[in-house]
Amino acid sequence: MTHLRPDQLSTLLAISKRTIYRALDEGWLEKVTVRGQTRVIIPQEVQTMAPGDRLLKPAEVARTFKVSVSAIYRWAAEGKLDFVKIAGHTIRILESSVKNIIADI
């Protein structure tokens, strides 16, 4: 499956439907029309996620490491955390990358 309804993708990515529609309008996400209904193409990073891997909000990861949210965005930009960029500054961190960092500590 390469596309979902906007409400299904918002549940999967733990973001609001409003953010999904904004991402579509701004070109961050691609859409297709299937039988007259809008479908959102699932980002490649999400399609290749390991089964059971979750997407975490930056604030959740920040609480885990007891650092600021801006530090999490910086770590993601530096490549220390695997993430999915949704729209603008909206990202979700792959739980497996958080576990990998914890295992290395």
Secondary structure, 3 states (H helix, E strand, C coil): CCEECHHHHHHHHCCCHHHHHHHHHHCCCCEEEECCEEEEECCHHHHCCCCCCCEECHHHHHHHHCCCHHHHHHHHHCCCCCEEEEECCEEEEEHHHHHHHHHHC
